[in-house]
Amino acid sequence: MSNTPTPHISCQPGDFAKTVLMPGDPLRAKFIADTFLTNVKLVNNVRGVQGYTGEYKGKKVSVMASGMGIPSIGIYSYELFNFYGVENIIRIGSAGMINQDLKLRSVVAGMSAYSNSDFGKQFGFEGNLAPCASWKLLKAAHDKAEEMGVNMPVGPIYSSDTFYDESAPLGKLQKLGVLCVEMESYALYLNAARAGKNALALLTISDNPFTGEGLDSEARQNTFTQMMEIALEIA
């Protein structure tokens, strides 16, 4: 019995490129497809989670939303890696700054992901996991950012399972050199490691949880083009 289509992705192997860009927001996926890709085809729209495949500078590239949070990206990245032949997933998302040397719209690359999630326990390791990005993708993104003149800090990020978190962990993480907080990369990195595939999170700073400063939803959807271009160039 074929594993495809899956309950969450209604297409066949071959409909996705080897590299998938994965924003959280379906509207950001549509923006990328409309703005950067040619010969675009909508390959998935189950539950409104839009996936597109097209070409960028002659390369076949796909973009599909992950939804919000570790459980959601855990499902989509697992199915893409294990059932659809995808080799590389580059998360392109928004994040809240923890390191106060960052600025709004700074682009950050997640070298490793800390988390308060129990997602990693399924793999049977009794200690704490801090999965890493693929070195191949991380190096390529770093080199491309330098070529483009983009100052892109690289370091640990924090994937929170809780958006409204009363335990207030960010001050403690700040002391450990963590760059920013988001909600997906931990599961993506673990799924990639388990599948023997490649993953990277490129994040744009959208807000500062310490001060309340932030960008609106339209800006997050349509204006984070630097990280999109870096991801597309290395796809």
C-alpha positions, 0 to 999 in steps of 0.5 A: 500500500502506498504511503501517498497521498498522506492525510495532510498532503494530497499529491504524489512523489515527484510533485515536490522538488528535492528542496522545500522552503517552509514558512509557517504562514500559508500566505507567505508560501503564496507570496514566495511562489507568486514573487520568486517562482516561475511555472508555478503549480499548486500541489497541495491545499489540504486544510488550506496549507498551500504547497507550490512547486515551480522554478527559481533561476532554472532550478526546481523548488517547492514551498509549502507552509508548516502551520504553527508549532512543533506538532504541525511542522512535525507532521509536514516535515516527517511526511515530506522527508519520508514519503515524498523524497524531499532531501532538504527543508529550509524553514523561513520564519519569523522570530522574537529577539532574545539577543538584544544586539539584534534588530527588527528585520535581522536575519538569523540562522539557527545552528542548533535548537533548544526547546521545552518540548517533549517531541524528542523523547519519542526517539528513546534518548533519556537526556536532553536533545539540542539538534543541529542544522545541516552543516551543508545548508548552514555553510551555504547560507552563511556564504550566500549571506556574505555574498549578498552583504547580509549580516546574518548571525549564526547560533542557537535558537529556542523553539518554544512549545508555548507562545504565552509562557508564564514561566518566562524563560527568555531571560535565562536563555539570553544569558546562555547566548540564545539568539531568538525564540520561535516555535518550529525548528526543534521538530524540523531538525530532529525529523531531518536527523532521524530521516538522514536528511538536511534542515536549516532554519533561517529566521527574520526578527519580527518582534522584541518580547522584552520591549514589546516592539514588533512588526504587524502581520502584513509585514511578516507575510510580505517583506521578509525577502532577504531570508527568502532570497538566501534560501532560494539561492541555496535551494 
